[in-house]
Amino acid sequence: MIDREALETAIAVLREGGIIAYPTEAVWGLGCDPDNAAALQALLDLKQRDPAKGLILIAGDIHQFDPWLSELNANDRQRLSTSWPGHVTWLVPHNGRSHPLLRGEHASVALRVSDHPLVTALCAAFGGPLVSTSANPARQPPALDSATIRDYFGRAVHVVEGALGGYARPSTIRDLRSGEILRD
């Protein structure tokens, strides 16, 4: 069961430009408002992540990605809808909707629709997708519990307590146009 008060607090943090940490299917993630440039930069700084790499967006429902998918043909949309919600992140062509810090040096943006109950509740309450990147500083292992989050980041992030979703590894990353698997 999702704690409504904790959910409301997390959404307030996001709306104020803060960063949250939350469990996903396999590892803990860091998230922020994908339309807030200052929050995106703060997240990259916190992780010590190269901005050229880009970030993933996570949603609780495929329709939350409609602005990013508007230019896709029916076959591509079908390919996405048959794999989501699920443990697959797709690289879709950038259509001018994503902030440059989201896509990095790429002509695509990474999107995933999650079936993790807390993630879907966060996205529903926020009203759209969130940034989702593994909760770890560069060159450190991804956090698997909230204690590690606190060790890594102290009070710089708001922790939304919950359980991981049971997968042993982060999502597969695939390119929508080529079908190539970039991370299995």
N, C-alpha and C positions, 0 to 999 in steps of 0.2 A: 504494500500500500504506500502511495506517495504522500509524504507529509506536506500538506497544503501551505502551512506557514513557511516551511523551508523553501518551497517552490516560489512563493511570493517574494521572499528575501532574495533568492537568487536572481529573479527577474529584475528586481529593483537594482541590484548590483550591476547587471548587464545594461540596464537603461541609463545608469550613471557613468557608463564607460569602463566599468570594472571587468575583471577577469574571474571566471569561476573554474573550479575543478570538479569533475563529475565522472562517475564510472560509465564506461561504455561496454561493448560486448567482450573485449579482451583486456584492455588496459584502461587506466584513468586518462581522461582527456582534459585539456584546457580549452576554454571557450570564451568568446566575446561576441559583441555585436559586429557582424560582417560589414556593416555600413559605417562604422565609427573608425575613422583613420587613426585617431589617437589610441584607441583601444587595440587596434591591430598592431601598431608600432610597439605599444607597451608589451603585448604578448610576445612579439618577436624578440624584443630586448630581454624579457624575462627568461625566455628559453635559450637566448644567445643563438638564435636560429638565423641562418643566412636568408635574407628576404627573397633572394632569387629562387629559392626552392618552392615558394608558394605554400598555401595552407589548404586544408580540406573543409568543406561545408557539410554539415550534417543536418538532416531534417527528420521529422517524424512522419511525414506524408509526402508523396511525390508531388502533390499540388503545391506544396510550399516552394518547389523549384520551378514553377511555371515561368517566372521571368527569365530564368536561365535556359529553359528548354523551348522557348517560343519559336525558335528558328529551326528546330530539328524536324526531319521528315518522319513520317508515320512508322517506318521500319526502325529507326533509331529510338523513337519513343517507346515502341513495343519492346525492344530489347531491354531498355531500362525498367519498364514496368513489370516485366517477367522476373527480374532479378531483385526487385525491391518490394517491400523492405527486405533487407538482407545484408550479408557480410561482404558486399562488393562495393568498392568505390570506383566510380567511372570518371574518366577524364573526358569532358565534353567541350566542344569548341566554345571559346570565349565569344560572347555576343555583345560586349560593351556593358554588361550589367555588373561585372565584378570589379572591385577596387584592385588596383595594381598590386597591392601587398598580398591579396588573396591568390592571385595567379602567378606571382613572381615573374620569372622570365619566360613563362609558357604562353602559348596561344590558346590554352584550355584552362578550365577550372575543374577541380576535383570535387565530386558530389557523391553523397551516400545517404540513403534513406535507412534509418535504423529501426529495428524492432525492439530495442531495449526500452522497457517501460519508463524509466526515468528520463531518458533522452527524448522520447516522444512527448512526455509531459512537459519538459522544459521548452521544447520547440513549439508546442501548442500554446503554452502560456505566454511565450515570447511573441508569438504570432508569425513565426518564420524560422528559417534555418539559423544555425549558430556555427561559428568557427569550431572546428574540432581538430586538435593536434595532440599528439601524445604528451602526457604531463611529465616532462623531464627536461632538464637542461641539456644542451647539445653534448653528445658523447657520453651521456649517462643512460642507464636502462630506464625504460618507461615505468612509471609508478604502478604498482599493483594494489595499493591500499592508501587510505587517507593519511596514515602516519608518514609514509614516504613523501607524500605531497607536502606535508608540513616541514619535513626535513629539507626538501629541495627549495621551497619557496616561502616558508614562514607565513607571515600575514599578508603577503603580496597578492594572494588569491583567496577567494571565498570558496570553501569546500562544501559541496552538496553531498551529503553522505548517502551511500547506497552500495549495492553489491554489483560486482562485475557480472557480465552476461554469460559466462561459461565457455567462451572460445579461448583456445590456447594461444592464438596469434592474431595480430591486427588484420584488418580486412584486406582482401585481394584488391589490387589496383589494376584496372584495365582501361585501355584507350578505346573509346567508343567507335572511332572511325576505323581503326585498323584491327581491333579485337585483341591486340597484343597485350599479354599479361606483363605488367611492369613490376609487380610485387605479388608473390603467391603466398 
